[in-house]
Amino acid sequence: MIEVKNISKSYAGISAIKDITFTVEKGKLFGFIGPDGAGKTTLIRILTTLLLPDKGEARVGDLDVVDDFKKLRKSIGYMPGRFSLYEDLSVKENLSLFAAIFGTTIEKNYHLIEDIYKQIEPFRNRRAGALSGGMKQKLALSCAMIHAPEVIFLDEPTTGVDPVSRKEFWQMLRKLKDAGITILVSTPYMDEAALCDEVALIQDGDVLQIDSPQDIIESYGNMLFSIPGHVGFELIDRLRKADGVQNAYLFGEEIRMVFKETIEQDSVQHIVQSVGVPGELIRPVTPTVEDCFIQLMQKQE
Amino acid sequence: MRRFGSFVQKEFYHIFRDWRTLLILIGMPVAQILLFGYAITNEIQEAEIVIIDHSKTPESREISSRILESEYFRQSNQMVSEADLETLFRRGKIKQAVIIPANFARDFNTMGRANLQVIADASDPNTANITYNYTSSIVQQFTVEKTDVFSIPYRIRVFPVMMYNPELKGVFLFVPGTISVILMLISAMMTSISITREKELGTMEILLATPMAPVQIIVAKVIPYLFLALFNAFGVLVLGYFVFKVPIEGSLALLLGETALFVTTALSLGIFISSRTNSQQVALMASLMGLMLPTILLSGFIFPIENMPVVLQVISNIVPAKWFIVIIKGIMIKGQGIEYFWKETLVLVGFTLLFVVLSIKSFKLRLS
């Protein structure tokens, strides 16, 4: 459904994305995961025909993002990172406007957005500018879906949204995916990667890895341990310098340690005790996508 | 079509929901026309003068009272002698002094010729000239009435006929000019921020990813403002007619039609500015500052274009207001029909089309 081949783009000599290639199959929920400044927005804008790539080509459906941009604009849904609806128009007016722009009506495609729109319908006469962050996202998604696009692009839809609304939003995305819609979503939140069918981990305009979240975790390769509750940068520094330790880093409320080679639990306890941490605290853990990302970043360096 | 209709409706919502801006857009032309109409004028009214009458005869008294009874002059309340005049002029208390010599009545009655001195404050040469001209025309009138024309042979008298504006009223010149300038600035300003606002608020990003064509966006943005600008145009015309008593000699329908054309030209210029700029502030600066000076100085509003250097005369041709001032003066004051200014009308049509085409061409189809 989406084919990206060797796409590069730079702004005033500073490269935003470098030679990116990937494919998204029809009906998949594809996640574009990376920190701020990784090039997520640039790539989404190229795919939504809003920016021209410097090099490479991309197709959405059967349409080229450069040559067929007019046709493509009829068939894609786009939700930009910044809330971009008319704040002085009411919820209902925004939705009818976008329906009219795409030559359809709310009634005709109501079934598509019903689950999402139902939640903001009680506020349909409220100005969009007066909605809460979570409600704004729901309205923006409704507007992006009202013309029944086959593929939708969402640029950081959950940034700045509370955890409950975030969870709800991802549930809505899963439903849209189940209805057969191809979704490309970008996010800086690593924990959201697990909710995608396939993810591309990107950093500084480079793709580090593209795979399903499970395969990414399976390809981790190293032994990973966690020390809960012992948070301190000085301690992390000492752990990093310890024998056989590849990396140690802060992970929420715990410290995670990666070892260079396969290692016995006893030796791990011994190493940890040598830098002053009670050995019985440390336990092996399964890596998450974030651990994989940190590992990939370290490999790149 | 429904797509276009909804977009126009959305533009109306933007205008009516931002009622503060709407109030400014409606109130500003009214304030400006009153300000310009009253402030920019070269007429003198009730200038303070003194008359020193050494003659003290019925004739000298009559000429004094004729001068003072005119609406142009007012007697300064000081009783003075020639010695005080310089101090009064220097302090700016009076604009002019008239001195009637002692032998005035005698010379006038015996020789048919008498002298009268007028001293004016020429630190403001325009005012000095105007007060002098007013005074001499009053004296002239007096002379004509008192003299038996046939008793003095070989005298050439000039009978001026001031066509279209017999009282030489400044407002006749300034009101049509002011209407043009105000409509130009207000209309261009209104549309100049309309596209840049969407760029600034980020709504342009989502709009570009839809099938809306640039021509639809641009025309849909002009239409609501056209109504607003026509409302403004009607307002300033009504004020010009009722407050400043500028006549409308020609056809009212033609006047409204030409005004509608001119505001459309200005609105398209505004939208062109909007399509070329990225922030509302820059767009406002361009439409207000960038348009104000050329429109005021090069449109023939204040300074006659014929008196300008050739370079400026050529440049003045690209000022739309220049062409509209010819049209509006023709209709309001001379009562002309379209046969007298069809060329100017075509020029405005041409400008409008040019600006619309340029706007569509410079409308960015992508984010830069």
Interface residues (C-beta under 8 A of the other chain):
Chain A: R45 T48 T49 L50 L51 L52 F69 K70 R73 K74 I76 Y78 P80 R82 F83 S84 L85 Y86 E87 D88 L89 E93 S96 L97 F98 A100 I101 F102 G103 C143
Chain B: R2 R3 G5 S6 F7 K10 Y13 H14 R17 D18 L201 G202 T203 E205 I206 L208 A209 T210 P211 M212 L365 R366 L367
